[in-house]
């Protein structure tokens, strides 16, 4: 597995742990729709939460959240709607969060996490 993929999967695992520690139930990981991939789909208190995870090993190219441009935002909203249409058993009450993970999978240091609730409308 390429370094970038390994780093991304590591960050998604950390994000899932953070969500579960806060009472969220993971419904799906890496869910594919015709509009793109949803990193994590979770539920919490009757709400479906789509989570975009951005992992970076350093800030050489800026903060992880800065990489979410208009095109990605559009794909996330469309993907969320498509996922809900495929899973009618889920509530139509939903939001999109972003969790950023800054760190390195091969180092023992704890990663820096930021959780942006309802980040994309």
C-alpha positions as CSV (number, residue, x, y, z in Angstrom):
1,X,0.0,0.0,0.0
2,X,1.3,3.4,-0.9
3,X,2.4,5.8,1.8
4,X,-0.4,8.3,1.1
5,X,-3.0,5.6,1.3
6,X,-1.6,4.1,4.5
7,X,-1.5,7.6,6.0
8,X,-5.1,8.2,5.0
9,X,-6.3,4.9,6.4
10,X,-4.4,5.6,9.6
11,X,-6.1,9.0,9.9
12,X,-9.5,7.5,9.2
13,X,-9.0,4.9,12.0
14,X,-8.1,7.6,14.4
15,X,-11.2,9.6,13.4
16,X,-13.4,6.5,13.9
17,X,-11.9,6.1,17.4
18,X,-12.6,9.7,18.2
19,X,-16.2,9.4,17.0
20,X,-16.8,6.2,18.9
21,X,-15.3,7.6,22.1
22,X,-17.9,10.4,21.8
23,X,-20.9,8.1,21.4
24,X,-21.1,7.9,17.6
25,X,-22.0,4.6,15.9
26,X,-20.0,3.9,12.7
27,X,-22.4,2.9,9.9
28,X,-19.9,2.7,7.0
29,X,-16.3,3.5,6.0
30,X,-15.2,4.4,2.5
31,X,-18.8,4.3,1.2
32,X,-18.8,4.8,-2.6
33,X,-21.5,6.7,-4.4
34,X,-21.7,8.0,-8.0
35,X,-20.5,11.3,-6.8
36,X,-17.5,10.1,-4.8
37,X,-16.4,8.4,-1.6
38,X,-17.6,9.2,1.9
39,X,-14.8,8.5,4.4
40,X,-17.0,7.8,7.4
41,X,-20.8,7.6,7.9
42,X,-21.9,7.6,11.5
43,X,-25.0,8.2,13.6
44,X,-25.4,10.1,16.8
45,X,-28.6,11.1,18.6
46,X,-30.9,10.4,15.7
47,X,-28.7,12.3,13.2
48,X,-26.6,10.8,10.3
49,X,-23.1,12.3,10.3
50,X,-21.0,12.2,7.2
51,X,-17.3,12.7,8.1
52,X,-14.6,13.9,5.7
53,X,-11.2,13.0,7.2
54,X,-8.1,15.0,6.1
55,X,-4.8,13.6,7.3
56,X,-1.4,15.3,6.9
57,X,2.0,14.4,8.2
58,X,3.1,18.1,8.2
59,X,1.9,21.6,7.3
60,X,4.2,21.9,4.3
61,X,1.1,22.4,2.0
62,X,-1.0,24.2,4.6
63,X,-3.6,23.0,7.1
64,X,-5.5,19.9,6.2
65,X,-8.9,21.6,6.2
66,X,-7.7,24.1,3.6
67,X,-7.6,21.3,1.0
68,X,-11.5,21.1,1.0
69,X,-12.4,23.3,-2.0
70,X,-15.8,24.1,-3.5
71,X,-15.6,21.0,-5.8
72,X,-15.0,18.7,-2.9
73,X,-17.8,20.3,-0.9
74,X,-20.2,19.8,-3.8
75,X,-19.2,16.1,-4.1
76,X,-19.7,15.6,-0.4
77,X,-23.2,17.0,-0.4
78,X,-24.2,15.1,-3.5
79,X,-22.6,11.9,-2.1
80,X,-24.5,12.3,1.2
81,X,-27.8,12.7,-0.6
82,X,-27.1,9.7,-2.8
83,X,-26.1,7.6,0.3
84,X,-29.4,8.5,2.0
85,X,-31.4,7.6,-1.1
86,X,-29.7,4.2,-1.1
87,X,-30.4,3.8,2.7
88,X,-34.0,4.8,3.2
89,X,-33.9,3.3,6.7
90,X,-31.7,6.2,7.9
91,X,-33.0,9.5,9.1
92,X,-33.1,12.4,6.7
93,X,-31.6,14.5,9.5
94,X,-27.9,14.8,8.6
95,X,-24.8,17.0,8.6
96,X,-21.2,16.9,7.3
97,X,-18.3,17.2,9.7
98,X,-14.6,17.4,9.0
99,X,-12.0,15.8,11.2
100,X,-8.3,16.7,10.6
101,X,-5.5,14.5,11.7
102,X,-2.0,15.9,11.8
103,X,0.8,13.5,12.5
104,X,2.7,10.5,11.2
105,X,1.6,6.9,11.3
106,X,5.2,5.7,11.9
107,X,5.9,8.0,14.9
108,X,4.8,7.4,18.5
109,X,3.7,11.0,19.0
110,X,0.0,11.6,19.4
111,X,-1.6,13.2,16.4
112,X,-3.2,16.6,16.6
113,X,-6.9,16.3,16.0
114,X,-9.5,19.0,15.0
115,X,-13.2,18.3,14.7
116,X,-15.2,20.8,12.7
117,X,-18.9,20.0,13.4
118,X,-21.4,20.9,10.7
119,X,-18.6,22.2,8.6
120,X,-20.2,21.9,5.2
121,X,-23.6,23.1,4.2
